[in-house]
Amino acid sequence: MTDFTIYNFTSLESTNDTAKNYTDNFSVIVAGEQTKGKGRRGKTWISPKGGLYFSVVITDPDLLNLGIYSLAAALSLCEALPAEANAKIKWPNDILIGGKKVSGILLETATDPSRLIIGIGINISSFPKESLLSYAATSLKNENITITKDELLASLLDRLANNLTLPLQQIITLWQKNAIGIGKDIKVTLAKGTLFGVFKGLDAKGNLILSTKNKEKPDKIISCGEIYF
């Protein structure tokens, strides 16, 4: 396995924010809880004790293909979970079990663009109330999935190191095999507006391809948004 250097903390405001202070490739910041955990699109990631919260530092990332890291992280977690979880990826990088969200991934750059931070939060023993979320949540315990935090972290990091060596197109192919919703009608909420159409798959950069009823431009390429089935 690639050499990761793991730093364990009892509590942090945010593993992503702490990881920005580390400069070595594959530094891993792990916290027993986060008091100001962050999710995508400015949302809060509720991070009580009992979950697995960590961030990985990637040095000298491919700035022209940052989507590879989001896809690779989601694929790695999906592969690391026990087979009985039947985990699926919801674009771009949420992990669902039984149609409910068990994990989220947030990518951020450090103060300089030579470092990328991959933050991952996994609901192990508890999950937030659905009334606080835009999507139903669950935990591994709630789904009767048994794996320790140490086992899951080790398996995920091993797969991440391997997947990051693969060509982008191979990652996209593997991602699509583990994804949910391809070929189905979906709703996509954007920063400004909502779109409806059929989820055709991913383009060569990992963007979502949405087939719409617009005859002049039937395919809409979406790089950021939230999808609903």
C-alpha positions as CSV (number, residue, x, y, z in Angstrom):
1,M,0.0,0.0,0.0
2,T,1.1,3.6,-0.7
3,D,2.7,5.1,2.4
4,F,0.1,7.4,4.0
5,T,1.0,9.4,7.1
6,I,-2.0,9.4,9.4
7,Y,-2.5,12.1,12.0
8,N,-5.2,11.4,14.6
9,F,-7.1,14.1,16.5
10,T,-9.8,13.7,19.1
11,S,-11.7,16.7,17.8
12,L,-11.2,19.3,15.1
13,E,-13.3,22.1,13.7
14,S,-12.7,20.7,10.2
15,T,-10.3,18.1,8.9
16,N,-10.1,19.9,5.6
17,D,-9.1,23.2,7.2
18,T,-6.4,21.4,9.3
19,A,-5.1,19.5,6.3
20,K,-4.4,22.7,4.5
21,N,-1.5,23.2,7.0
22,Y,0.2,19.9,5.8
23,T,2.5,19.9,2.8
24,D,3.4,16.2,2.4
25,N,1.7,14.1,-0.2
26,F,-0.8,11.5,1.3
27,S,-0.9,13.2,4.7
28,V,-4.2,12.0,6.3
29,I,-5.9,14.1,9.0
30,V,-8.4,12.0,11.0
31,A,-10.8,13.5,13.7
32,G,-13.0,11.7,16.2
33,E,-15.5,14.5,15.6
34,Q,-15.8,17.8,13.8
35,T,-17.4,20.9,15.3
36,K,-17.6,22.8,12.0
37,G,-17.6,20.0,9.4
38,K,-18.2,21.2,5.8
39,G,-20.2,19.7,3.0
40,R,-20.5,20.6,-0.7
41,R,-22.0,23.9,-1.8
42,G,-21.5,25.6,1.6
43,K,-23.5,23.0,3.6
44,T,-22.7,21.8,7.1
45,W,-21.6,18.2,7.5
46,I,-22.9,17.1,10.9
47,S,-19.9,15.2,12.5
48,P,-20.6,13.7,16.0
49,K,-18.4,11.2,17.7
50,G,-18.7,7.7,16.2
51,G,-18.3,8.6,12.5
52,L,-15.2,8.5,10.3
53,Y,-14.0,12.0,9.3
54,F,-10.7,12.5,7.5
55,S,-9.0,14.5,4.8
56,V,-6.2,13.5,2.4
57,V,-3.6,15.9,1.1
58,I,-2.7,15.4,-2.6
59,T,0.3,17.4,-3.8
60,D,0.8,18.6,-7.4
61,P,-2.7,17.6,-8.6
62,D,-3.7,17.7,-12.2
63,L,-5.3,21.1,-12.3
64,L,-6.8,20.5,-15.7
65,N,-8.7,17.4,-14.5
66,L,-9.6,18.0,-10.9
67,G,-12.8,15.9,-11.5
68,I,-10.7,12.8,-11.4
69,Y,-10.1,13.1,-7.7
70,S,-13.8,13.5,-6.9
71,L,-14.7,10.5,-8.9
72,A,-11.7,8.4,-7.7
73,A,-12.6,9.2,-4.0
74,A,-16.2,8.2,-4.5
75,L,-15.3,5.0,-6.4
76,S,-12.7,4.1,-3.7
77,L,-15.2,4.4,-0.9
78,C,-17.8,2.4,-2.8
79,E,-15.3,-0.4,-3.3
80,A,-14.0,-0.3,0.3
81,L,-17.4,-0.9,1.8
82,P,-18.4,-4.5,2.4
83,A,-20.2,-6.1,-0.6
84,E,-23.4,-6.6,1.5
85,A,-23.8,-2.8,1.6
86,N,-24.5,-2.8,-2.1
87,A,-23.3,0.8,-2.1
88,K,-24.0,3.1,-5.0
89,I,-22.6,6.5,-6.1
90,K,-24.9,9.4,-6.6
91,W,-23.3,12.0,-8.8
92,P,-20.9,13.5,-8.2
93,N,-19.6,11.7,-5.1
94,D,-22.2,10.9,-2.5
95,I,-22.4,7.3,-1.4
96,L,-25.9,5.7,-1.0
97,I,-26.9,2.5,0.8
98,G,-30.5,1.5,0.2
99,G,-31.1,4.9,-1.5
100,K,-30.0,6.8,1.6
101,K,-26.8,8.9,2.0
102,V,-24.1,7.4,4.2
103,S,-21.2,9.6,3.1
104,G,-20.2,12.8,1.5
105,I,-17.0,14.1,-0.1
106,L,-15.7,17.7,-0.3
107,L,-12.7,18.7,-2.4
108,E,-10.9,22.0,-1.6
109,T,-7.6,23.5,-2.6
110,A,-5.1,24.7,-0.1
111,T,-3.8,28.3,0.0
112,D,-1.7,27.5,-3.0
113,P,-3.0,25.4,-6.0
114,S,-0.2,22.8,-5.6
115,R,-2.2,21.0,-2.9
116,L,-5.6,19.4,-3.1
117,I,-7.6,18.4,-0.1
118,I,-10.0,15.5,-0.3
119,G,-12.4,15.5,2.7
120,I,-14.5,12.5,3.4
121,G,-17.2,12.0,6.1
122,I,-18.9,8.7,6.7
123,N,-21.8,8.0,9.0
124,I,-20.8,5.0,11.0
125,S,-23.0,4.7,14.1
126,S,-25.4,7.6,13.7
127,F,-26.9,10.0,11.1
128,P,-28.6,13.4,11.1
129,K,-32.3,13.8,11.2
130,E,-33.9,13.8,7.8
131,S,-35.7,17.0,8.5
132,L,-32.3,18.8,8.5
133,L,-31.2,17.4,5.1
134,S,-32.1,17.7,1.5
135,Y,-31.6,14.0,1.0
136,A,-32.5,11.0,3.3
137,A,-29.5,9.8,5.4
138,T,-28.4,6.6,7.0
139,S,-25.4,5.0,8.8
140,L,-23.6,1.8,8.5
141,K,-25.0,0.7,11.9
142,N,-28.5,1.5,10.7
143,E,-28.0,-0.7,7.6
144,N,-26.4,-3.5,9.7
145,I,-23.1,-3.1,7.9
146,T,-20.2,-4.3,10.2
147,I,-16.7,-2.9,9.6
148,T,-14.5,-1.0,12.0
149,K,-13.4,2.6,11.3
150,D,-9.7,1.5,11.1
151,E,-10.6,-1.3,8.6
152,L,-12.6,1.0,6.5
153,L,-10.0,3.8,6.5
154,A,-7.2,1.4,5.5
155,S,-9.2,-0.2,2.7
156,L,-10.4,3.1,1.4
157,L,-6.9,4.6,1.3
158,D,-5.5,1.5,-0.4
159,R,-8.1,1.7,-3.1
160,L,-7.7,5.5,-3.5
161,A,-3.9,5.2,-4.0
162,N,-4.6,2.6,-6.7
163,N,-7.4,4.4,-8.4
164,L,-5.4,7.6,-8.7
165,T,-2.9,5.8,-10.9
166,L,-5.6,4.9,-13.4
167,P,-6.4,6.9,-16.6
168,L,-9.3,9.3,-16.2
169,Q,-11.4,7.4,-18.7
170,Q,-11.0,4.1,-16.8
171,I,-12.0,5.8,-13.6
172,I,-15.1,7.2,-15.4
173,T,-16.0,3.7,-16.7
174,L,-15.7,2.1,-13.2
175,W,-17.5,5.0,-11.6
176,Q,-20.5,4.6,-14.0
177,K,-20.6,0.9,-13.2
178,N,-21.1,1.7,-9.6
179,A,-23.4,4.7,-10.1
180,I,-27.2,5.1,-9.6
181,G,-29.6,6.9,-11.8
182,I,-27.9,6.6,-15.2
183,G,-30.6,6.2,-17.9
184,K,-33.3,7.6,-15.6
185,D,-35.3,10.8,-15.3
186,I,-33.7,13.2,-12.8
187,K,-34.0,16.7,-11.4
188,V,-30.9,18.8,-11.1
189,T,-30.8,21.8,-8.9
190,L,-28.2,24.4,-9.8
191,A,-27.0,27.6,-8.1
192,K,-29.5,29.3,-10.3
193,G,-32.5,27.3,-11.4
194,T,-33.5,23.6,-11.9
195,L,-33.3,21.3,-14.9
196,F,-35.1,18.1,-15.7
197,G,-34.0,15.4,-18.1
198,V,-32.4,11.9,-18.5
199,F,-29.0,11.2,-16.9
200,K,-27.0,9.9,-19.9
201,G,-23.7,9.4,-18.0
202,L,-20.5,11.3,-17.7
203,D,-18.4,13.2,-20.3
204,A,-14.7,12.8,-20.7
205,K,-14.0,15.2,-17.8
206,G,-16.6,13.6,-15.4
207,N,-19.3,16.2,-15.9
208,L,-22.9,15.0,-15.9
209,I,-24.6,14.7,-19.3
210,L,-28.3,15.6,-19.0
211,S,-30.5,14.8,-22.0
212,T,-33.2,17.5,-22.3
213,K,-36.2,18.2,-24.6
214,N,-34.3,21.2,-26.1
215,K,-34.2,20.4,-29.8
216,E,-31.4,22.8,-30.5
217,K,-29.2,21.6,-27.7
218,P,-30.5,18.4,-26.3
219,D,-27.5,17.6,-24.1
220,K,-26.7,19.8,-21.2
221,I,-23.3,19.5,-19.6
222,I,-23.3,20.0,-15.8
223,S,-20.2,20.4,-13.7
224,C,-21.8,21.3,-10.4
225,G,-25.3,20.6,-8.9
226,E,-27.4,18.3,-6.8
227,I,-29.4,15.5,-8.4
228,Y,-32.7,13.9,-7.3
229,F,-34.4,10.8,-8.7
